Amino acid sequence: MSLEKRPAKLILAGTCGVRMKTVEISRAARGIHASIKAGKSLSQLNTMRGGVKGFKGFVAEIQEAAEASAQGRMTVVLNNNGIADLQHTLKNGQTAFKQVKAGYRPGQIDYARYRGQTIVIDKDNPNFALIKKEGAQAGVKVVRGHFSNENAKFWADAMQMETKITGAKSAVITPKIYTGVQTAARAHSAGISAAKGGAVCGAGLSIGSNLVELARGNKTVGEATVDVAVDTAGAAAVGYVSGAVGSVVAETAVGAAAIETAGAVGAAAMTVPGVGAAVGAAGAAAGAIGGVATSAVGAGAALATSAAAGTVAAGAVAAAGAAAVAAAPVLAVGVVVGGVLDLIFGD
């Protein structure tokens, strides 16, 4: 791929990657929104509520509500000193109540108090099986939560340390750090997903383009292989940035609309015959990019010849190797698209 063409094709590939990973980016955006809300809730807590040891329980409640909401199950903390800690809204509109227990051991829970509720235990509790058995005997459901006892304790201790230094009742700095850490982690996750999608699209486009250049005698196999590697890495980088930044932007209502517009751009690029259908099978392709790209360039003579003649067709893609088509359908279609684009816009 020439230096002049590379930026445009990398943007196309990166947009394609974002479009492929819309679900993951939306999930990350939902998680970021929940993390921001959790940070605000943490900043409103009196850090001596529950005492030195009991405060982590209130932190755990907020963390559990945030993570459940991030996964699409709307959950709020009932900060009313009532018998229930959380209220979960079911899909049918009904509500369910939950009680959060962090770091508890067998024999420490009075199950009779929580009949009709679900008890949520920290996910890393080594006594979960025994506690669940106790709950079943008492007629109370016990489930693993999304929060970690150690993580809840870490943030609780940090918040109490802050207020000990400042003399304030509530922590301000630590909750902001918590929000920043959670936002960065979720944005990174979205970026990684989009990077995989961008790499698949980028590799396909680059292979197609370079095969045409091979047929024209403008490049050697070695040069084409290097170009494919560079383009794949570049498309992955564009996809990562687009996914990571996009997940943060999409946290807001306006940003979500903007992401939808960006998705529409990707959709337009996907209207080339065959590409849209192939995107659905992209998941299996991400792990096979490197080997497929190299072998496809080395074994692409038949495809390059047909592309140079202006007769690129589905049958010609098979010449790039049956394994490439089977393992990476998006990559294979990208080969065709990349070749066609190079024929249309190339020298």
MARMILUM-773286 format. One record per residue (C-alpha): residue number from 1; residue in three letters; x, y negated, z. Coordinates in Angstrom, 2 decimals. Each point is the difference from the previous one (the first is absolute). Last residue first. Example, Ala and Ser with C-alpha at 12.3 -4.5 7.8 and 13.67 -1.06 7.14 Angstrom:
2
(pt 2,ser,(13.67,1.06,7.14)),
(pt 1,ala,(-1.37,3.44,0.66)),
//
This chain:
347
(pt 347,asp,(-1.94,-3.99,-10.60)),
(pt 346,gly,(-2.45,1.25,2.57)),
(pt 345,phe,(-3.46,-1.41,0.70)),
(pt 344,ile,(-2.21,2.51,-1.75)),
(pt 343,leu,(2.36,2.97,-0.15)),
(pt 342,asp,(1.24,-0.69,3.52)),
(pt 341,leu,(-3.55,-0.20,1.29)),
(pt 340,val,(-0.86,3.29,-1.72)),
(pt 339,gly,(3.00,1.73,1.51)),
(pt 338,gly,(-0.76,-1.27,3.48)),
(pt 337,val,(-3.64,1.08,-0.33)),
(pt 336,val,(0.97,3.49,-1.15)),
(pt 335,val,(2.58,0.44,2.74)),
(pt 334,gly,(-2.47,-1.43,2.51)),
(pt 333,val,(-2.38,2.79,-0.97)),
(pt 332,ala,(2.68,2.50,1.01)),
(pt 331,leu,(0.80,-1.80,3.25)),
(pt 330,val,(-3.67,-0.08,0.91)),
(pt 329,pro,(-0.27,3.73,-0.69)),
(pt 328,ala,(3.06,0.85,2.12)),
(pt 327,ala,(0.42,3.65,0.87)),
(pt 326,ala,(-1.77,1.54,-2.99)),
(pt 325,val,(1.17,-2.53,-2.58)),
(pt 324,ala,(3.58,0.02,1.21)),
(pt 323,ala,(0.07,3.79,0.24)),
(pt 322,ala,(-1.23,0.33,-3.57)),
(pt 321,gly,(2.98,-2.00,-1.20)),
(pt 320,ala,(0.32,-3.29,-1.85)),
(pt 319,ala,(-1.28,1.87,-3.04)),
(pt 318,ala,(-3.36,0.25,1.74)),
(pt 317,val,(-0.38,-3.74,-0.45)),
(pt 316,ala,(-0.08,0.56,-3.75)),
(pt 315,gly,(-3.25,1.91,0.30)),
(pt 314,ala,(-1.67,-2.95,1.72)),
(pt 313,ala,(0.86,-2.24,-2.93)),
(pt 312,val,(2.64,-2.52,-1.06)),
(pt 311,thr,(-0.20,-0.39,-3.77)),
(pt 310,gly,(1.85,-3.27,-0.58)),
(pt 309,ala,(2.91,1.66,-1.74)),
(pt 308,ala,(2.31,-1.13,2.78)),
(pt 307,ala,(-2.38,1.59,2.48)),
(pt 306,ser,(-0.03,3.29,-1.90)),
(pt 305,thr,(3.79,0.10,-0.04)),
(pt 304,ala,(0.28,-0.99,3.65)),
(pt 303,leu,(-2.46,2.69,1.02)),
(pt 302,ala,(1.92,2.66,-1.91)),
(pt 301,ala,(3.32,-1.14,1.40)),
(pt 300,gly,(-1.15,-0.21,3.62)),
(pt 299,ala,(1.95,2.80,1.63)),
(pt 298,gly,(2.73,-2.09,1.63)),
(pt 297,val,(-2.32,-2.87,0.78)),
(pt 296,ala,(-2.63,2.31,1.47)),
(pt 295,ser,(2.60,1.90,2.02)),
(pt 294,thr,(1.19,-3.19,1.68)),
(pt 293,ala,(-3.47,-1.34,0.74)),
(pt 292,val,(-1.31,3.35,1.19)),
(pt 291,gly,(2.83,0.47,2.48)),
(pt 290,gly,(-0.38,-3.44,1.57)),
(pt 289,ile,(-3.78,-0.34,-0.08)),
(pt 288,ala,(-1.04,3.31,1.54)),
(pt 287,gly,(-1.04,-1.11,3.48)),
(pt 286,ala,(-2.40,-2.66,-1.23)),
(pt 285,ala,(-1.76,2.21,-2.53)),
(pt 284,ala,(-2.29,1.98,2.27)),
(pt 283,gly,(-1.80,-3.15,1.12)),
(pt 282,ala,(-0.51,-1.28,-3.52)),
(pt 281,ala,(-2.93,2.24,-0.89)),
(pt 280,gly,(-2.62,-2.75,0.10)),
(pt 279,val,(2.25,-2.21,-2.08)),
(pt 278,ala,(-0.26,2.35,-2.97)),
(pt 277,ala,(-3.60,-0.86,-0.70)),
(pt 276,gly,(0.79,-3.70,-0.15)),
(pt 275,val,(3.00,0.54,-2.26)),
(pt 274,gly,(-1.74,2.06,-2.68)),
(pt 273,pro,(-0.83,-2.79,-2.40)),
(pt 272,val,(1.59,-3.33,1.05)),
(pt 271,thr,(-2.49,-1.46,2.47)),
(pt 270,met,(2.52,0.32,2.83)),
(pt 269,ala,(1.52,-3.41,-0.61)),
(pt 268,ala,(-3.41,-1.52,0.50)),
(pt 267,ala,(-0.41,1.98,3.21)),
(pt 266,gly,(3.28,-1.37,1.31)),
(pt 265,val,(-1.23,-3.52,-0.60)),
(pt 264,ala,(-3.26,0.97,1.69)),
(pt 263,gly,(1.98,1.19,3.01)),
(pt 262,ala,(1.57,-3.42,0.24)),
(pt 261,thr,(-3.51,-1.42,0.01)),
(pt 260,glu,(-0.98,2.44,2.77)),
(pt 259,ile,(3.09,-1.12,1.87)),
(pt 258,ala,(-1.18,-3.58,-0.29)),
(pt 257,ala,(-3.40,0.93,1.40)),
(pt 256,ala,(1.70,1.66,2.96)),
(pt 255,gly,(2.09,-3.13,0.50)),
(pt 254,val,(-3.09,-2.17,0.27)),
(pt 253,ala,(-1.49,2.37,2.59)),
(pt 252,thr,(3.26,0.13,1.94)),
(pt 251,glu,(2.08,3.13,0.61)),
(pt 250,ala,(0.48,0.22,-3.77)),
(pt 249,val,(2.99,-2.36,0.24)),
(pt 248,val,(1.83,2.34,2.38)),
(pt 247,ser,(-0.75,3.08,-2.11)),
(pt 246,gly,(0.98,-1.87,-3.17)),
(pt 245,val,(3.37,-0.97,1.41)),
(pt 244,ala,(0.87,3.64,0.64)),
(pt 243,gly,(-1.60,1.36,-3.16)),
(pt 242,ser,(1.39,-2.64,-2.35)),
(pt 241,val,(3.45,0.17,1.61)),
(pt 240,tyr,(0.07,3.78,-0.24)),
(pt 239,gly,(-1.36,0.09,-3.56)),
(pt 238,val,(2.62,-2.48,-1.19)),
(pt 237,ala,(2.69,2.10,1.67)),
(pt 236,ala,(-1.34,3.22,-1.50)),
(pt 235,ala,(-0.09,-1.65,-3.42)),
(pt 234,gly,(3.63,-1.02,0.42)),
(pt 233,ala,(1.08,3.47,1.08)),
(pt 232,thr,(-1.76,1.56,-2.99)),
(pt 231,asp,(1.44,-2.62,-2.35)),
(pt 230,val,(3.56,0.61,1.23)),
(pt 229,ala,(-0.33,3.79,-0.28)),
(pt 228,val,(-1.57,-0.24,-3.45)),
(pt 227,asp,(2.76,-2.39,-1.13)),
(pt 226,val,(2.68,2.41,1.19)),
(pt 225,thr,(-1.62,2.83,-1.97)),
(pt 224,ala,(-0.27,-2.17,-3.10)),
(pt 223,glu,(3.67,-0.92,0.15)),
(pt 222,gly,(1.03,3.63,0.34)),
(pt 221,val,(-2.28,1.13,-2.81)),
(pt 220,thr,(1.56,-2.63,-2.25)),
(pt 219,lys,(-1.83,-3.16,-0.98)),
(pt 218,asn,(-1.03,-2.01,-3.07)),
(pt 217,gly,(-0.17,3.02,-2.27)),
(pt 216,arg,(-3.62,-0.65,-0.91)),
(pt 215,ala,(-0.98,3.37,1.43)),
(pt 214,leu,(1.83,-0.79,3.22)),
(pt 213,glu,(-1.72,-3.38,0.27)),
(pt 212,val,(-3.35,1.76,-0.39)),
(pt 211,leu,(1.01,2.41,2.73)),
(pt 210,asn,(0.98,-2.95,2.16)),
(pt 209,ser,(-3.45,-1.58,-0.16)),
(pt 208,gly,(-1.80,3.24,0.82)),
(pt 207,ile,(2.38,0.82,2.83)),
(pt 206,ser,(-0.30,-3.52,1.41)),
(pt 205,leu,(-3.79,0.00,0.04)),
(pt 204,gly,(-0.11,3.39,1.70)),
(pt 203,ala,(2.63,-0.87,2.59)),
(pt 202,gly,(-1.73,-3.28,0.83)),
(pt 201,cys,(-3.40,1.62,0.45)),
(pt 200,val,(1.33,2.68,2.36)),
(pt 199,ala,(2.26,-2.48,1.80)),
(pt 198,gly,(-2.86,-2.45,0.46)),
(pt 197,gly,(-2.15,2.70,1.61)),
(pt 196,lys,(2.77,0.97,2.38)),
(pt 195,ala,(0.69,-3.65,0.80)),
(pt 194,ala,(-3.71,-0.56,0.69)),
(pt 193,ser,(0.06,2.66,2.71)),
(pt 192,ile,(3.25,-1.32,1.50)),
(pt 191,gly,(-1.39,-3.54,0.03)),
(pt 190,ala,(-3.18,1.05,1.77)),
(pt 189,ser,(2.06,1.71,2.70)),
(pt 188,his,(2.24,-3.05,0.31)),
(pt 187,ala,(-3.05,-2.25,0.40)),
(pt 186,arg,(-1.27,2.27,2.78)),
(pt 185,ala,(3.32,-0.06,1.85)),
(pt 184,ala,(0.48,-3.75,-0.44)),
(pt 183,thr,(-3.51,-0.75,1.26)),
(pt 182,gln,(0.45,2.24,3.05)),
(pt 181,val,(3.32,-1.63,0.93)),
(pt 180,gly,(-1.35,-3.52,-0.53)),
(pt 179,thr,(-3.14,0.68,2.04)),
(pt 178,tyr,(2.06,1.37,2.89)),
(pt 177,ile,(2.34,-2.99,-0.19)),
(pt 176,lys,(-3.03,-2.29,0.23)),
(pt 175,pro,(-1.29,2.01,2.96)),
(pt 174,thr,(3.41,-0.42,1.70)),
(pt 173,ile,(0.11,-3.80,-0.36)),
(pt 172,val,(-3.29,-0.90,1.65)),
(pt 171,ala,(-0.24,2.05,3.20)),
(pt 170,ser,(-2.81,-0.79,2.41)),
(pt 169,lys,(-0.05,-1.10,3.64)),
(pt 168,ala,(2.88,-2.45,-0.39)),
(pt 167,gly,(3.06,-0.09,2.27)),
(pt 166,thr,(2.29,-0.16,-3.03)),
(pt 165,ile,(2.47,2.66,1.11)),
(pt 164,lys,(-2.48,2.34,1.68)),
(pt 163,thr,(-2.36,-0.69,-2.88)),
(pt 162,glu,(2.58,1.28,-2.50)),
(pt 161,met,(0.89,3.06,2.08)),
(pt 160,gln,(-3.68,0.92,0.24)),
(pt 159,met,(-0.33,-0.22,-3.77)),
(pt 158,ala,(3.10,2.13,-0.55)),
(pt 157,asp,(-1.19,2.61,2.49)),
(pt 156,ala,(-3.38,0.23,-1.74)),
(pt 155,trp,(1.68,0.21,-3.40)),
(pt 154,phe,(2.21,2.91,1.06)),
(pt 153,lys,(-2.76,1.72,1.98)),
(pt 152,ala,(-2.31,0.04,-3.03)),
(pt 151,asn,(2.84,1.42,-2.10)),
(pt 150,glu,(0.79,2.70,2.55)),
(pt 149,asn,(-3.63,1.02,0.31)),
(pt 148,ser,(-0.35,0.18,-3.78)),
(pt 147,phe,(-3.12,-1.22,-1.75)),
(pt 146,his,(-2.10,1.63,-2.71)),
(pt 145,gly,(-2.11,2.04,2.39)),
(pt 144,arg,(-0.25,3.74,0.54)),
(pt 143,val,(-3.50,1.19,0.85)),
(pt 142,val,(-1.95,1.07,3.11)),
(pt 141,lys,(-3.74,0.78,-0.11)),
(pt 140,val,(-1.75,0.23,3.36)),
(pt 139,gly,(-2.14,2.96,1.10)),
(pt 138,ala,(1.93,0.60,3.22)),
(pt 137,gln,(1.53,3.24,-1.26)),
(pt 136,ala,(0.76,-1.73,-3.29)),
(pt 135,gly,(1.77,-2.82,1.82)),
(pt 134,glu,(2.21,2.39,1.94)),
(pt 133,lys,(0.92,1.78,-3.24)),
(pt 132,lys,(0.85,-3.32,-1.66)),
(pt 131,ile,(2.18,-0.89,3.00)),
(pt 130,leu,(1.82,3.34,-0.29)),
(pt 129,ala,(0.59,-0.38,-3.74)),
(pt 128,phe,(1.09,-3.64,0.36)),
(pt 127,asn,(2.60,0.65,2.68)),
(pt 126,pro,(3.00,-1.02,-2.10)),
(pt 125,asn,(-1.59,-3.44,-0.65)),
(pt 124,asp,(1.47,-1.33,-3.25)),
(pt 123,lys,(-3.30,-1.15,-1.53)),
(pt 122,asp,(-1.13,-1.88,3.11)),
(pt 121,ile,(-3.39,1.37,1.14)),
(pt 120,val,(-3.42,-1.25,-1.14)),
(pt 119,ile,(-2.96,1.10,2.10)),
(pt 118,thr,(-3.24,0.11,-1.95)),
(pt 117,gln,(-3.09,-1.26,1.78)),
(pt 116,gly,(-3.33,1.57,0.95)),
(pt 115,arg,(1.39,1.21,3.32)),
(pt 114,tyr,(2.74,-2.35,1.13)),
(pt 113,arg,(-0.38,-0.21,3.77)),
(pt 112,ala,(-0.35,3.80,0.34)),
(pt 111,tyr,(3.40,0.39,-1.69)),
(pt 110,asp,(1.91,-1.33,3.01)),
(pt 109,ile,(3.46,0.11,-1.54)),
(pt 108,gln,(3.19,0.77,1.95)),
(pt 107,gly,(-0.20,3.81,0.08)),
(pt 106,pro,(2.15,0.52,-3.07)),
(pt 105,arg,(2.39,-2.91,-0.66)),
(pt 104,tyr,(-0.66,-3.51,-1.25)),
(pt 103,gly,(2.52,-2.00,-2.03)),
(pt 102,ala,(-2.53,-2.37,-1.56)),
(pt 101,lys,(-3.74,0.56,0.39)),
(pt 100,val,(-2.43,-1.87,-2.25)),
(pt 99,gln,(-3.77,0.42,0.46)),
(pt 98,lys,(-2.19,-0.05,-3.06)),
(pt 97,phe,(-3.52,-1.05,-0.88)),
(pt 96,ala,(-1.95,0.78,-3.16)),
(pt 95,thr,(-2.20,-2.37,-1.96)),
(pt 94,gln,(-2.62,0.59,-2.69)),
(pt 93,gly,(0.22,-1.75,-3.34)),
(pt 92,asn,(-0.12,3.17,-2.08)),
(pt 91,lys,(3.71,-0.35,-0.76)),
(pt 90,leu,(0.80,0.00,3.73)),
(pt 89,thr,(0.93,-3.09,1.99)),
(pt 88,his,(2.57,0.75,2.70)),
(pt 87,gln,(-0.16,-1.73,3.35)),
(pt 86,leu,(3.05,0.21,2.22)),
(pt 85,asp,(0.81,-0.08,3.70)),
(pt 84,ala,(-3.18,1.45,1.50)),
(pt 83,ile,(-1.02,-0.12,3.69)),
(pt 82,gly,(-0.26,-3.78,0.01)),
(pt 81,asn,(2.68,-2.53,0.96)),
(pt 80,asn,(-1.25,-2.21,-2.85)),
(pt 79,asn,(2.85,0.07,-2.52)),
(pt 78,leu,(-1.76,2.43,-2.28)),
(pt 77,val,(2.76,0.46,-2.59)),
(pt 76,val,(-1.25,0.26,-3.57)),
(pt 75,thr,(0.04,2.82,-2.55)),
(pt 74,met,(-0.93,-0.05,-3.68)),
(pt 73,arg,(1.15,3.32,-1.45)),
(pt 72,gly,(1.79,-0.87,-3.26)),
(pt 71,gln,(3.47,1.27,0.78)),
(pt 70,ala,(1.12,-3.46,1.08)),
(pt 69,ser,(-2.98,-0.11,2.37)),
(pt 68,ala,(1.23,3.17,1.74)),
(pt 67,glu,(3.50,-1.50,0.19)),
(pt 66,ala,(-1.17,-3.26,1.50)),
(pt 65,ala,(-2.40,1.58,2.51)),
(pt 64,glu,(2.72,2.38,1.18)),
(pt 63,gln,(2.54,-2.80,0.38)),
(pt 62,ile,(-2.46,-2.16,1.95)),
(pt 61,glu,(-0.88,2.85,2.36)),
(pt 60,ala,(3.68,0.90,0.43)),
(pt 59,val,(0.81,-3.55,1.13)),
(pt 58,phe,(-2.75,0.26,2.61)),
(pt 57,gly,(1.43,3.30,1.22)),
(pt 56,lys,(3.51,-1.47,0.09)),
(pt 55,phe,(-1.17,-2.34,2.77)),
(pt 54,gly,(-0.46,2.83,2.48)),
(pt 53,lys,(3.63,0.39,1.05)),
(pt 52,val,(0.83,-3.57,1.02)),
(pt 51,gly,(-3.52,-0.80,1.15)),
(pt 50,gly,(-3.25,0.64,-1.81)),
(pt 49,arg,(-0.15,-3.56,-1.26)),
(pt 48,met,(3.39,-1.50,0.78)),
(pt 47,thr,(0.61,-0.90,-3.66)),
(pt 46,asn,(-3.23,-2.01,-0.19)),
(pt 45,leu,(-0.99,0.80,-3.57)),
(pt 44,gln,(-0.71,-2.73,-2.56)),
(pt 43,ser,(3.25,0.43,-1.93)),
(pt 42,leu,(-0.76,3.69,-0.45)),
(pt 41,ser,(-3.31,-0.84,-1.70)),
(pt 40,lys,(1.73,-2.35,-2.44)),
(pt 39,gly,(2.56,2.66,-0.85)),
(pt 38,ala,(-2.75,2.56,-0.52)),
(pt 37,lys,(-1.77,-2.28,-2.50)),
(pt 36,ile,(3.24,-0.43,-1.92)),
(pt 35,ser,(0.54,3.77,0.08)),
(pt 34,ala,(-3.54,0.67,-1.27)),
(pt 33,his,(0.54,-2.34,-2.95)),
(pt 32,ile,(3.32,1.69,-0.70)),
(pt 31,gly,(-1.69,3.40,0.09)),
(pt 30,arg,(-2.68,-1.07,-2.45)),
(pt 29,ala,(2.72,-1.34,-2.30)),
(pt 28,ala,(1.86,3.31,0.30)),
(pt 27,arg,(-3.15,1.91,-0.95)),
(pt 26,ser,(-0.57,-2.31,-2.96)),
(pt 25,ile,(3.58,0.59,-1.15)),
(pt 24,glu,(-0.39,3.77,0.30)),
(pt 23,val,(-3.29,0.00,-1.91)),
(pt 22,thr,(1.38,-2.30,-2.72)),
(pt 21,lys,(2.95,2.32,-0.64)),
(pt 20,met,(-0.34,0.61,-3.73)),
(pt 19,arg,(-0.82,-3.65,-0.62)),
(pt 18,val,(3.09,-1.05,1.91)),
(pt 17,gly,(2.15,2.32,-2.11)),
(pt 16,cys,(-1.54,-1.33,-3.23)),
(pt 15,thr,(0.80,-3.50,1.17)),
(pt 14,gly,(3.60,1.09,0.58)),
(pt 13,ala,(0.17,1.60,-3.44)),
(pt 12,leu,(-1.36,-3.11,-1.71)),
(pt 11,ile,(2.34,-2.21,2.04)),
(pt 10,leu,(2.92,2.27,-0.93)),
(pt 9,lys,(-1.05,-0.16,-3.65)),
(pt 8,ala,(-0.07,-3.80,0.02)),
(pt 7,pro,(3.35,-0.28,1.80)),
(pt 6,arg,(1.72,2.57,-2.30)),
(pt 5,lys,(-0.87,-1.41,-3.40)),
(pt 4,glu,(2.71,-2.67,-0.12)),
(pt 3,leu,(2.63,2.30,1.56)),
(pt 2,ser,(-0.67,2.62,-2.66)),
(pt 1,met,(-1.48,3.35,0.98)),
//
